[in-house]
Amino acid sequence: MTRPSGLTLDAGALIALERGDRRLRVLLDETERAGWPIAVPVGPLAQVWRDGARQAVLAGFLNAADGVEIVEWDAMTARAVGVLCGRRGTSDVVDASVALCARERDHHVVTSDPEDFAILDAQLSVIVV
């Protein structure tokens, strides 16, 4: 893996954003200033999304940030996620999708559960929030 040059957010990062975590906000601001992209796979988004009216911070971030890409799954991605889960002995397809997304983009994973990603891909760069 080359030196990471972007962020992929998992559900814990999205929850931290919604709760106003200052460290995460600083990280996102620095990322924006550096011109790095931010990826939000659809799995973690589905895990945390409940009501856009009540999740104004998250909704605003997803709608307003220029460098944020919502990463959708296709059949090939679904198969790759399943293969990764099978190889690593886990059933967490959402975390596996985050790991694959970050790997494909040479991103840091932003998470509150670094152990999950150590199991999936110990070579990933992980930032804990």
C-alpha positions, -999 to 999 in steps of 0.1 A, spaced: 0 0 0 13 35 -8 11 63 17 -26 69 23 -40 101 8 -76 102 18 -101 90 44 -127 62 43 -152 66 72 -169 37 90 -201 38 111 -182 48 142 -167 78 124 -201 89 111 -215 86 146 -186 107 160 -193 133 133 -230 135 142 -221 138 179 -197 167 172 -165 150 180 -139 177 180 -109 155 170 -128 142 140 -139 177 130 -102 188 130 -92 158 110 -119 164 84 -110 201 82 -73 192 77 -83 166 51 -103 192 32 -74 217 33 -51 191 19 -75 184 -9 -78 147 1 -109 128 -8 -133 113 17 -152 81 10 -184 70 28 -194 35 18 -232 29 17 -230 1 44 -219 23 73 -242 50 61 -271 26 63 -260 15 97 -262 50 112 -289 67 91 -322 70 109 -338 103 102 -323 131 81 -343 157 100 -327 146 133 -293 140 117 -286 175 105 -249 174 110 -244 142 91 -269 152 64 -251 185 60 -217 169 58 -229 144 31 -246 172 11 -222 200 14 -187 186 14 -171 188 -20 -146 159 -15 -171 134 -1 -179 104 -23 -208 80 -14 -194 46 -25 -221 22 -37 -219 -16 -40 -222 -35 -72 -222 -73 -77 -184 -74 -80 -179 -55 -48 -204 -77 -30 -185 -108 -41 -151 -93 -30 -166 -84 4 -178 -119 8 -145 -134 -2 -127 -111 23 -151 -121 51 -145 -158 42 -107 -154 42 -107 -135 75 -133 -156 93 -157 -128 99 -193 -121 89 -192 -83 92 -198 -73 55 -200 -36 64 -166 -34 79 -152 -56 51 -167 -31 26 -150 -3 44 -116 -21 43 -119 -28 6 -130 8 -2 -100 21 18 -76 -3 2 -88 5 -34 -84 42 -28 -52 42 -7 -71 58 22 -68 58 60 -98 41 77 -114 63 103 -131 41 129 -139 37 166 -132 -1 163 -96 -5 151 -95 -42 161 -121 -50 134 -98 -37 107 -67 -53 121 -85 -86 115 -97 -77 80 -64 -61 68 -35 -55 91 -18 -33 65 -45 -7 65 -37 27 81 -63 33 108 -72 65 126 -92 60 158 -119 84 167 
